[in-house]
Amino acid sequence: MNALTTGIVAGAAGTTMLDAVTYLDMAIRGRPASTVPERTVESVASALGVAIPGRGDALAARRSAFGALGGIVVGTGLGVAASLVRFAGARLTPTAGTIGVGLAAMAATDIPIALRGISDPRTWTTQDWFSDLVPHLVYGATVTTVLRQQDAAARNRATAAAERSSTVRSAVIGVASGLRSSTGIAAALLASATGSAHRTRLIGATAVVGGELVADKNPNIPSRLSPPALTGRLTAGGGGAAALARRDRADTASALIIGTVGAVAGSYGGAWWRQWAGGHMPDWQAALAEDAVALTMAAVALRRPARS
């Protein structure tokens, strides 16, 4: 019951902040309110075989009201879900909570409207995506803040420092995996190995990393942004970050989220670098520079944090 009550409070607070940011955006830009909630209500009512009563202004008012109420229900429900996840043991850091809960809230609204043909996100402009992303990240930040404040366990400075260290470490190995996916695999292999097992895994990790470094120089290798390659890099980034977090006794759920997002940044950043460098130097030199950055970042991430 405590998790449920806390989730309702967190979801309500997050929904209030989301609405506030949305209305502030409307006030600044002078843009009209979105009709998506009303069209969603119409679509759901039609699918259920239910007619919204009324005509003219009365019907329009009810559509608008049901759309707003639906948003409150979804926002509150996601707050409860986040609270239950936290109650189950996933102590998301502020960064991971903001991203994870915010993107979950985006998915909870954008996926249904896309599936029902209400709106096609593929046709949205950059400004449209920005207007959708920012309020949901604010929602994620608010929900996470409320849940953390309600957490009975007091966090001391050492714990906060460990969280920051894990966040940075997860982001670093994530970006490194976006540059060279084998670095995330190596992190997963070496994170918990000791003794003779460490030597065996070190040989395996060296072979995996060395193989990719050589293969990357082949001009026939598919783009890292192709769906199979990108999926592999995201998996390596998230998995490597989670393995390091488990080794350091940090929250693996937070590390998984941050590592995956870091891998997205590394993949697109690395692709941009190779495209830019292609006009300024031989490709092999650009590849070697990227190798050096990826290996340095992986080495930094693999270092065990200092214990107080």
Beta strands, then each sheet from edge to edge (+ up, - down):
end
